């Protein structure tokens, strides 16, 4: 019985985190619409934090997620992603993650 309750609780938390992601994305988009840097930063921070927490709930450590992001950025850079070519955004993110 306890195992079933724990399973249900874990599933409920994952569903709640998914709705949080949608809510935080909405907050971010409203901040962008209003031109509010405070709301933009808050929305982005909330989204990133929720992604790490959701990953943890799904069995993915923050370190593993960071490594996956680095791998993804390396792939984008090697493929000549436009954001890298135009602004160097991919390299900046890679550099930031490696210095943590």
PEQUIDA-V854141 format. One record per residue. N is the residue number from 1. PSI is psi as a letter, one per 20 degrees, with the letter a starting at -180 (999 if undefined). Layout:
BEGIN
n=N psi=PSI
n=N psi=PSI
END
This chain:
BEGIN
n=1 psi=g
n=2 psi=h
n=3 psi=g
n=4 psi=g
n=5 psi=g
n=6 psi=g
n=7 psi=g
n=8 psi=g
n=9 psi=g
n=10 psi=g
n=11 psi=g
n=12 psi=g
n=13 psi=g
n=14 psi=g
n=15 psi=g
n=16 psi=g
n=17 psi=h
n=18 psi=g
n=19 psi=h
n=20 psi=g
n=21 psi=g
n=22 psi=g
n=23 psi=g
n=24 psi=h
n=25 psi=g
n=26 psi=g
n=27 psi=g
n=28 psi=g
n=29 psi=h
n=30 psi=g
n=31 psi=h
n=32 psi=g
n=33 psi=g
n=34 psi=i
n=35 psi=k
n=36 psi=o
n=37 psi=h
n=38 psi=g
n=39 psi=h
n=40 psi=g
n=41 psi=g
n=42 psi=g
n=43 psi=g
n=44 psi=g
n=45 psi=g
n=46 psi=g
n=47 psi=g
n=48 psi=g
n=49 psi=g
n=50 psi=h
n=51 psi=g
n=52 psi=g
n=53 psi=g
n=54 psi=g
n=55 psi=g
n=56 psi=g
n=57 psi=h
n=58 psi=j
n=59 psi=j
n=60 psi=p
n=61 psi=q
n=62 psi=h
n=63 psi=g
n=64 psi=h
n=65 psi=g
n=66 psi=g
n=67 psi=h
n=68 psi=h
n=69 psi=g
n=70 psi=g
n=71 psi=g
n=72 psi=g
n=73 psi=g
n=74 psi=g
n=75 psi=g
n=76 psi=g
n=77 psi=g
n=78 psi=h
n=79 psi=i
n=80 psi=l
n=81 psi=p
n=82 psi=h
n=83 psi=h
n=84 psi=g
n=85 psi=g
n=86 psi=g
n=87 psi=i
n=88 psi=j
n=89 psi=h
n=90 psi=g
n=91 psi=h
n=92 psi=g
n=93 psi=g
n=94 psi=g
n=95 psi=g
n=96 psi=g
n=97 psi=h
n=98 psi=h
n=99 psi=i
n=100 psi=999
END
